[in-house]
Each structure stands twice: as C-alpha cells, then as structure tokens.
Amino acid sequence: MRDNPLQPREVVGTADDATADGSSSPADVRAEIERLRCELEDERSKRKKLESRSRREGDLEPFQVELLKLQRHLEAHEMKMIVLFEGRDAAGKGGTIRRVTRYMNEKHYRVVALGRPTEEQRGQWYLQKYVAEFPRAGEIVLFDRSWYNRAMVEPVFGFCTVEEHENFLRGVTGFEKDLVRQGTILQKLYFSVTKEEQQRRFDRRRDDPLRQWKLSEIDVQAQDLWDEFTERKYEMLRRTHTSRAPWTIIRSKDKHKARLNAMRVILGAVDYADRNMSLDFVPDPEIVVSGSHEVELMEADRIRRGKFTV
C-alpha cells in the first residue's frame, strides 16, 4: 500500500539531535560551550598581550623623559647631534626611532629617510644630499639609513660601482672625523638581527594586512642575499669604526630590549643637565657591543665555521 501523503512521516534521529520541543540537543550545548571557551581564551590572550605591551612601553617612559632633557640641553647650548640607524631590513630601526622621538619637541628634531639618488644627485658629491639634511644649532637629526647605504645596500644590489664603493670607504672616516671635530655629536648605531628572526618578521609582514606595506621587493631578496650583506657588514665595521666615530652594535632579536638599550646609548653620548641618577643608564652587554668587538666576534666565527654566520 502506498503511503498516505497526508500521513506524517516517522523521523528517525539520535539522542544528540534537536529535541521534539525545539530545545537544544546535548551536541549543540557542547558546541556552544566549546565556542564560548575559545572566545574566552582568545580574549584572555589579547588582554595579556595588551598588558605586556603596556608594561614594555612603561619601561621606556623614564628614558623618554631623559631624552626630552637631552633635547632641551642641545637647544640651550646650541649643540648639534646626528644619530644613524643602520642594519638589515626588519632589524627594528623604524620602531626604535618612533619610540625615541615619541615625546620629543617636533621643532628641534627631524627623522630623515632618503631614497635612491635622483639623476641630479648622481652627478653630485655622494654625501651632498646627506649634508643638506644635517642639523642646525640646537637640533637632533635621526637618519633612518644614512650615507652607509653605499657601504652595504648599494654594492649588494649593484646601485653603485666597485670604484664608488671603495672611494666611499676610503673617504668617509675623514669626513666623519671633521664632522665631530667641528662639534657635531655623531652616534652610529647598527641593529643586528639573526637570519631566522628576520625571516619571522618578513612572514609577519606578509600575513598582516596592517604591515604588508613594509614588505618591499628588496626585502623579499634579503634572505637570499644574507651572506653578501654579512660580508659588506664586516667590511664596513672593520674600515669605518674609528675612535672619533665608533659603531655601536644593538642586538635586536628582542625589540623591547633593543629599543631600551638604544636609548641608553643615545643618552650616554651627551652630558646633559638634570639627569635622573636613579635610572640605570648602563647598556646591557648582552645587547650592546662595540663595533670593534663585533669585528672580532665575526672573525672568530669565520675561523671556527669557515664563513660568517652572524
């Protein structure tokens, strides 16, 4: 006999299906509990990250106050200061500059980040475009990459000739000696990051829509050209670290420690008034090393492993 179309069909189900009265089944309840648990864990993780970030930023504040005092001292005594931020891509230069200048008086500091030379600039003395950005009396200028592009980036990517590179290395030490002799305070900071950490930061830039703008074509090639950059780094430090214009190396795997210690180094370059002596101004030797010591470490590494690995 055919089924009566008006006869309600028997529904075969399990105990986990929705109940006849429309209330949630045990399976639905378990799924909802798991969803809420995941949301709670996610919220806790976000809160911990925010709290940790707040603590780190709080650690910097006393030194940011000191940077304001340094800035006022430069202004009052009409002194000039230059800080160079050098290092590989994703080494933490930009983030450190932002923390250093966060509360500074905008009238008395500038951040300079120059691109590739124009055709007109290529016909000029190489240092001319940088000299045009030098500080006036009472001002501090922070170079986000500097004339040392010619020591590392340009030769690696073929943006300068071998002769131009060699002429730069021969002449820059005398140029900096005169600069310091005439009263400009010069700080040369090199941010050193490991190959693994650089790759991790590149991956984050690639995956984060808020950071994708930071990832350039040159960045993409940086890992493949790691050894070439290391050779240029060694040559640059060996030939341009001088008593008048030394290099300071900042280990930047830990961004927070790098920022804190970079501030200590900058503050240590000037004997400014009203220094807060309760603060620890001594750079962490695990984070900060001299350029000459870095050269020694690199040479020992090459002897031990047959090539540079740092």
Secondary structure, DSSP 8 states (H G I E B T S, - for coil): ----TTS-------TTS--TTS---HHHHHHHHHHHHHHHHHHHHHHHHHHHHHHHHHHHHHHHHHHHHHHHHHHHTT-EEEEEEEESTTSSHHHHHHHHHTTS-GGGEEEE---S--HHHHTS-TTHHHHTT---TT-EEEEES-GGGGTTHHHHHTSS-HHHHHHHHHHHHHHHHHHHHTTEEEEEEEEE--HHHHHHHHHHHHH-TTTGGG--HHHHHHTTTHHHHHHHHHHHHHHH--SSS-EEEEE-SSHHHHHHHHHHHHHTT---TT--TTS--S--TTTEEEHHHHHHHHHHHHHHHSS---
